[in-house]
């Protein structure tokens, strides 16, 4: 049978990706070694990147033209993302101009963010109430979301103007409502917080890379990061990345709880809006169980890393009879 244009393009890009891997091994080891494994920073150095500039252009053009297939990346798009991950976005100037064309600066940035946003909305809106959200992401979407986020993190980290441009796509001006929990706010920011608070916290898990992206968008200011997303949501990510909570945040919790207009760093919401008893009353039994499981995992991680040393409150509640079912405390 005949091959479609998409199949041909996919095979060409797959072969190009293989050549990229071969070239990068040669560049970074000065010899070909089948045992050498490339790492994230093994991108083309500036003096070598220009030799592959046409490949970068073709890959980015492929991303611009390839639509999603039922909220999934097409095979050619996956190969194109894998290729662009091998390039810096800042140097040399010729490479920078491919990433950020002078006549249409946001063309490729908006394409990559648009693909990412579509998948995130679909995943969170479809599975956010599913106890198996982490496994759904790991099994079905991690191979698509993680590379897109790694490219976005690189763009945001290397270009202040890209950071500002994407920041307002995630946090539209005057749209951060501190009267609402970060994970319940409308728009992209809340969906990213929900992805980040997933218990899966490997170094390249969707939850961890989502935290990297949010932190990069907030200028790598950990204090602003905690205030914006809430420490309760950020804690798992901070443990995974070995980030300590700033001392002034702890002091703020002590001093600001009675101040009007002050934000509770633990929840990311105004102190005046905190009403835990009412929130619990409005939660279904399944929602309470999911939150208890999330808190259990979080406290176990914090204890193991030495960030805190205290009894897991979920286990304590179970042992006291306040929870009817929680079998993992032993």
C-alpha positions in Angstrom: 0.0 0.0 0.0 0.9 3.6 -0.4 2.5 5.6 2.5 0.7 8.8 3.6 2.7 12.1 3.7 2.5 12.0 7.5 4.0 8.5 7.6 6.9 9.6 5.2 7.5 12.7 7.3 7.5 10.7 10.5 10.1 8.2 9.1 12.3 11.1 7.9 12.2 12.9 11.2 12.8 9.6 13.0 16.0 9.0 11.0 17.0 12.6 11.6 16.6 12.1 15.3 18.8 9.0 15.1 21.5 11.1 13.4 21.1 13.7 16.1 21.7 11.1 18.8 24.7 9.8 17.0 26.2 13.3 16.5 25.6 14.3 20.2 27.3 11.1 21.4 30.3 11.9 19.3 30.3 15.6 20.3 30.0 14.9 24.1 32.3 11.9 24.4 34.8 12.3 21.5 34.0 8.7 20.6 31.1 6.6 19.9 30.0 4.5 22.8 26.9 2.4 22.9 27.0 2.6 26.7 26.9 6.4 26.8 23.5 7.8 27.7 22.6 11.3 26.8 21.4 13.7 29.5 19.2 16.7 29.3 22.1 19.2 29.0 23.6 17.2 26.1 22.3 19.7 23.5 24.3 20.9 20.5 27.0 23.3 21.6 26.8 26.7 19.7 29.7 26.0 17.3 28.1 22.7 16.2 24.4 23.7 16.3 24.7 25.8 13.1 25.6 22.7 11.2 22.1 21.4 12.0 20.2 24.7 11.6 18.1 23.4 8.7 17.0 20.4 10.7 15.8 22.7 13.6 13.9 24.8 11.1 12.1 21.8 9.6 11.3 20.4 13.0 9.8 23.7 14.2 7.8 24.1 10.9 6.5 20.6 11.4 5.2 21.6 14.9 3.5 24.6 13.4 1.6 22.6 10.8 0.8 19.3 12.5 -2.5 19.3 14.3 -3.3 17.2 17.4 -5.0 13.9 16.9 -7.7 13.5 19.5 -5.7 15.5 22.0 -2.5 13.5 21.3 0.6 14.5 19.4 0.9 13.0 15.9 3.9 10.7 15.3 5.7 13.3 13.3 5.1 15.9 16.0 6.6 13.6 18.6 9.7 13.3 16.5 9.9 17.0 15.9 9.7 17.8 19.6 12.5 15.2 20.3 14.7 17.0 17.7 14.1 20.6 19.0 15.0 19.4 22.5 18.6 19.0 21.3 19.0 22.8 20.6 19.7 25.7 22.8 17.3 28.6 22.1 19.7 31.4 22.9 22.9 30.9 20.9 24.3 31.3 18.4 22.3 34.2 17.0 21.3 32.2 13.9 19.7 29.5 16.1 18.0 32.1 18.2 16.5 33.7 15.1 15.1 30.3 14.0 13.4 29.9 17.5 12.2 33.5 17.6 11.8 34.8 14.0 12.2 38.5 13.8 9.1 38.9 11.6 6.9 36.7 13.9 8.6 36.3 17.2 6.0 34.2 19.0 5.2 31.9 16.1 6.9 28.7 17.4 6.5 29.6 21.1 2.8 29.9 20.8 2.6 26.7 18.7 4.4 24.7 21.4 2.4 26.3 24.2 -0.8 25.7 22.3 -0.1 22.0 21.9 0.8 21.7 25.5 -2.3 23.7 26.7 -4.7 21.5 24.7 -3.3 18.3 26.2 -3.3 19.7 29.7 -6.9 20.9 29.5 -8.0 17.5 28.2 -6.1 15.5 30.8 -7.2 17.6 33.8 -10.8 18.1 32.7 -11.2 14.5 31.9 -9.3 12.8 34.7 -9.0 15.3 37.6 -11.7 13.5 39.6 -10.2 10.1 38.8 -8.2 8.4 41.6 -6.0 7.0 38.8 -4.9 10.4 37.4 -1.2 9.8 38.1 -1.2 6.4 36.4 -3.3 7.8 33.5 -0.6 10.5 33.0 2.3 8.1 33.3 0.8 5.5 31.0 -0.7 7.7 28.3 0.5 11.3 28.4 3.9 11.5 30.1 5.8 10.8 26.8 4.0 13.8 25.2 3.7 16.3 28.1 7.2 16.0 29.5 9.1 16.9 26.2 6.8 19.8 25.5 7.4 21.1 29.1 11.1 20.7 28.9 11.2 22.8 25.7 9.0 25.5 27.4 11.2 25.5 30.5 14.2 26.1 28.3 12.6 28.9 26.4 11.3 30.6 29.6 14.6 30.2 31.4 16.7 31.5 28.5 14.5 34.5 27.4 13.0 37.0 29.8 10.7 38.2 27.1 9.4 34.7 26.4 8.9 34.3 30.2 6.8 37.5 30.3 4.8 36.4 27.2 3.9 33.0 28.5 3.4 34.2 32.1 0.4 36.2 31.0 -0.9 33.3 29.1 -0.9 31.2 32.3 -1.6 34.2 34.7 -3.6 36.8 32.8 -3.3 40.3 34.2 -5.3 40.8 37.4 -6.6 37.3 37.1 -4.9 35.8 40.3 -7.8 35.7 42.7 -6.3 35.0 46.2 -9.8 34.5 47.5 -9.9 31.1 45.8 -7.6 28.1 46.3 -4.9 28.0 43.5 -6.1 24.6 42.3 -9.7 25.8 42.0 -9.0 29.1 40.1 -10.2 29.2 36.4 -7.8 28.8 33.6 -4.4 27.3 32.8 -2.7 28.1 36.1 -5.1 26.0 38.2 -4.7 23.0 35.8 -0.9 23.1 36.1 -1.2 23.2 39.9 -3.4 20.1 39.8 -0.8 18.3 37.6 2.0 19.4 40.0 0.3 18.1 43.1 0.1 14.6 41.8 1.9 12.1 44.1 4.2 11.0 41.3 7.5 12.9 41.9 10.3 11.3 39.9 12.8 13.8 38.5 11.2 13.6 35.0 7.6 13.0 36.0 4.9 15.3 34.7 4.3 16.6 38.3 8.0 17.6 38.8 8.5 19.2 35.4 5.2 21.1 35.8 6.7 22.5 39.0 9.9 23.4 37.1 7.7 25.3 34.5 5.7 27.2 37.1 8.8 28.1 39.0 10.5 29.3 35.8 7.4 31.4 34.9 7.6 33.0 38.4 11.2 34.0 37.8 12.7 31.2 39.9 11.5 33.1 43.0 10.7 30.3 45.4 8.9 32.7 47.8 6.6 34.0 45.1 6.1 30.4 43.9 4.9 29.3 47.3 2.6 32.3 47.7 1.1 31.8 44.2 0.5 28.0 44.3 0.4 27.4 48.0 3.0 25.4 50.0 0.5 22.5 50.3 0.6 22.1 46.6 4.3 22.9 46.2 5.7 20.7 49.0 5.9 17.5 46.9 7.7 19.3 44.1 10.1 21.0 46.5 11.0 17.7 48.1 11.6 16.1 44.7 13.9 19.0 43.8 15.5 19.3 47.3 14.3 23.0 47.7 14.1 24.3 51.2 11.2 26.4 52.3 12.4 30.0 52.9 12.6 31.0 56.6 10.6 34.2 56.0 7.7 32.2 54.7 7.5 30.3 58.0 7.7 33.6 59.9 4.9 35.0 57.7 2.6 32.1 58.7 3.2 33.1 62.3 2.7 36.9 61.9 0.2 37.4 59.1 -2.7 35.1 60.0 -4.6 38.0 61.6 -3.7 40.6 59.0 -6.4 41.7 56.6 -5.5 41.0 52.9 -2.6 38.7 53.9 -2.1 35.4 51.9 -1.8 32.1 53.7 1.4 30.6 52.2 0.3 27.1 52.9 -2.9 27.3 50.8 -2.1 30.3 48.5 -5.4 32.0 49.6 -6.3 34.9 51.8 -6.4 34.1 55.5 -9.9 35.6 55.6 -11.2 33.0 53.2 -10.0 30.0 55.2 -12.8 27.9 56.5 -11.6 24.3 56.7 -14.7 23.0 58.4 -17.0 24.3 55.7 -14.7 23.0 52.9 -14.8 19.5 54.5 -18.5 19.6 54.8 -18.8 20.4 51.0 -16.5 17.5 50.0 -17.8 14.1 49.0 -16.4 11.0 50.8 -14.4 10.2 47.7 -12.9 13.7 47.6 -12.0 13.4 51.3 -10.3 10.0 50.8 -8.3 11.3 47.8 -7.1 14.3 49.8 -6.2 12.1 52.7 -4.1 9.8 50.4 -2.3 12.8 49.0 -1.5 14.2 52.4 -0.3 10.8 53.6 2.2 10.5 50.7 3.3 14.1 51.2 4.0 13.7 55.0 5.8 10.4 54.4 8.1 12.2 51.9 8.7 15.1 54.2 9.6 12.8 57.1 12.0 10.7 54.9 13.9 13.7 53.6 14.2 15.2 57.1 12.4 18.4 56.2 10.0 17.7 59.1 10.0 15.0 61.8 6.5 14.6 63.0 3.8 11.9 63.2 1.9 11.6 59.9 -1.5 13.3 60.8 -3.4 11.1 58.4 -2.2 8.0 60.2 -2.9 9.6 63.5 -6.5 10.4 62.4 -6.9 6.8 61.2 -5.6 5.3 64.4 -7.9 7.6 66.4 -10.9 6.3 64.5 -11.7 9.5 62.6 -11.1 7.7 59.3 -13.0 4.5 58.6 -10.6 3.2 55.9 -6.9 3.8 55.5 -4.7 0.6 55.3 -1.3 2.0 54.4 -0.3 3.5 57.8 1.4 0.4 59.2 
